[in-house]
Amino acid sequence: MLETYRTIEKNGVVEIEIKKSRFLCFLQRVTSEEEARKFIQEIKKEHWKANHNCSAFIIGTKGMILRSSDDGEPSGTAGVPMLEVLKQNDLVDVVAVVTRYFGGIKLGAGGLIRAYSTSVSEALKEIGIVEVKPQQEILVTIDYPAVGKMQHFLESQAYVVKDTQFLSDVTFHIMVDEEESPVFQEEVTELLNGQVLFELGDYQYTEIKIK
């Protein structure tokens, strides 16, 4: 049974500066604890001169595996706040590593908690979040004169168009939620006065950006 879940839109790194300390937040999609730990070690190896490489990750659509590390920062001031940001955004299958280059000004426990959580929050804003949901592919075949009307309908309803084939007629490959499939077909049939052919495809995951 396919399940809906949220994760990051893409892998990336975002840097912020707080009181002269540099905080680099690396976000990576992962599907296992082994993969997450491997990524953490890669960042530690790359940034071995950094003062700290703190981390947090959540694995599994139900968030079954949760881990965090303060990597030398005072207990509870880095890894756990990072993990909380991931949890608050309902994210899974993601690892966050925040690399800190100390700038000479101590932040205190409260300051560290805010710095590490802000680092992850800002990275998520820039990198983006997607909802990954199971949808059914529906092939909609129409004549060329109806293309403009169909495209306008799809854009206004924000359906995901996986592919469009232009042959003797036009076939749109559209991803639709399972429960919306009957209504979608009724609306398109009415829109095009019945001049349309439908073919149901497979169920697969579709990524939808969350604004």
N, C-alpha and C positions, 0 to 999 in steps of 0.2 A: 504494500500500500504506500503510494507516494504521499509525502507530507509537505505542507507549506512551511517555509522557514525564511529567516532573514540572515544576510551576511554582507560583507563589504562588496562594493561594486567591482573593485580591482585592487591589486596589490600596489603599495606605494609608501612613501615616506614624507612626513611633514615636520618642519622644524619651527620651534618657537623659542623666544628668549625671555627668561624671567630673572630679573636682578643679576644680569650678567652671566647666568648659567644657560648653556644651550641644551635644549631638550629635543631630541630627534625621535619621533614616533614612527616606527615601522609597522605596517599592517600587512598581513599575508593570509591568504586563504589556505586552509589546511583541512585534511580529512581524517587525521589520526594523531594521537599523542606523540608517536615517534616522529612524524613529519613536523609537528610543532617544535619539539625539542631540537631537532636538527636545524631548523631555521634560527632558533634562539642561539645555538652554538655558532652558527655562521655569522650572526651579527656580533657576537662577543669576539670572535676571531678578527673580524674586520675592524671593530672599534675597541681593540684591546687597550688603547691609551685612555679610554673614557673612564670616568670615576665609577659609573654604575651602568649596568645593562639590565634593567628591571623588566619583568615580563608577566603576561597573563594570557590564558587561552581558554576557549570553550569549544568542545568537540561534541558532535552528535546533534541531530535535529531536536532532541529533547534535552540538550545541554547536560548529558550524562557525565562528561569529564570536564572538570573545572580545576585549573591550577594557576598559581601565582607565585612570584618570587620578588623579594625586595632587593636582592643582590647587594647586600651591604648597607642599604639605607636602613634607618631605624624601623623596627618591626611594625608592620601595618601601615606604613606611610607611602608605599609605592605600588606594589603588586596588587594588593586588595583594592585600593581605589581605582586602579586601571581595570581590574576585573568587574568592578561595580558598574563602570561606564559601559562595558560590553553587555552586561546583563540588563541594564536600564534600556538599552537600545534593542533588546531581544535578539542579539546576534549569536550565531553559532558558526562552527567550522572556521574560526578565525583566531589568529595569534597576534598579540600586540607586544612589541618590544620598545621600551623607551630608554634611549641612551642619553646619559647626562654627562656633560662636560662642565665641571664645577667652575663657577666664575669668581669665587672668592667671598661671596656673601652667603652666610648661612640663612636658610629659610625657616627653620623651626619645623616641628612636627606638622602643625596646621598648614604651614606654607608648602611643605613637601606634598601633602595630600592634595592640596589644590593644584599644585604644579603638575603632578603626574596625571591627575584626572583631567585637567584642562588640556594637557598634551594629547591625550587620546581623543577627547571630545573634538578638538580642533582638527585633528587628522581625519576623523570620521566625516566632519562637515566637508572637508576638501576632497576626500577620496570618494565619498558617497556610499549609500546603503541601498541594497536591492532586496526585494521580496522574491524569493524563488518558489514558484508554485506549479503544481501539476495542472496542465491544461490539455485539452484535446485539439488536435490539428483538424481543421475542417477545410476541405478543398472546395472553393466556390468558383464555378465556371460560368462565364457570361460572355455575351457578344461585345464587340468593341464599342458600339455606341453607348453602352451602359457603364463604361469604365469610369467616367468622370463622376457620375452619381454614386457609384460604389466607393470610390476613393474618398469622396466627401463624407460619406456615412462612416467609414472606418476611422477617419481622422477625428470626426466629432465624437465618436464613442470610445476613442483611445484603444482600439484593439491592436494587438501585436500582429503585424504582417510578416511572416517568416520568409516568404518568397512570393514572386509573381512571375508567371510564365506567359509570354506573349507568342502564341502560335496561331492556328486558324481562328481560335478564340482566346479568351484570357482567363487564366486560372489563378486565383488568389489562395495562398496557403495561410490560413488565419488561425491563431491560437485563441481558444475560447474556454472559459471555465466550464467544467462538466455540467453543472446545474444550469448554466446559461445557454447551453447548446440548443434546446428546443426553441427558446425565445429568439435567439439570434437567427435561426433559420426562418422563423415566422416573419421577423422584421425584414429580412433581406428579400424574402418571397413577395411580401407586400410592396416593398420599395421598388422592385423590378417587375411588378405585375406578373409574377410567376415565370419570367424568362430567365431561369437560373437552374443549375444542376449542383447538387451537393454530394460530396463523398467524405465519409468520416475516416480520419487517419488515426495514428497512434497517440497515446498519452505520453507526454514528455514534459520536462521542466522548462519553464519560461522565466526569465529574469526581468522584473519590472522595477524600474528605479523609483525609490521613494523620495519625494520632494521634501 
